[in-house]
Amino acid sequence: MIDFLLASSESQNAWEGFLRDLYKRGLEGQGCELITTDGGNGLRSALEVVYPRVVRQHCWAHKTRNVLNKVSKADQGKVKKDLNRISHAKNRQAATQAYWSFCQKYRKAYPGQSRA
């Protein structure tokens, strides 16, 4: 754990203050290759201000839950298994292939649900 701070909200302002404090204490982000978040707007916006050059990614646990909330209960087991083929792929090429396979498999059953 790097730091901990109780805040009144998860707003951009609250996150920005927290991140700027880390930056001032030396966590400048040069060696950081990826920041993974839960997808909250406040944190995402604050990262864009404080660490704009670091690549960001939505956490797979949160992404999976978001997708599963949009599919029928009957499909949730197989959808989760297919999502795991993407997130647990051995390399980028395998992940990309699993992604396109996922899209093709569920496109007809879930039109308009292209983003999680």
Phi, psi and omega in degrees: 000135181268317182198167179211137180211128173282132181229156182281345180200177175251036181288166176301318180301314181297313180294321181297318177299316179298311182293321178297323177297316176299317180300313181298331181271008172115352179274077187274348174091002183300318182270000183277124182261337185202137172242126180252130182232172178277357177094003178297138184297322182297312180294317179301315180294320180293321177297323179298328180278312188274321181232062187293339184267354181271131179295140180242150180218145175282132179304134182295327178296315178292318179299316180298314178300318179298317179294313182298330177291345183258358181246161181294155178303322181297329182268348189302320181298311182287326177296316179299317179299318180290325175295322179295332176296329177283306187291335182252017180298151184287339179200176184298319180299315179294323179294317179297317179297317179295324178298310182294326176296317178301312181301313182296320183294322188251357183303315183289319182289331184227065180293145178082001180255049187280348181233141178254000000 
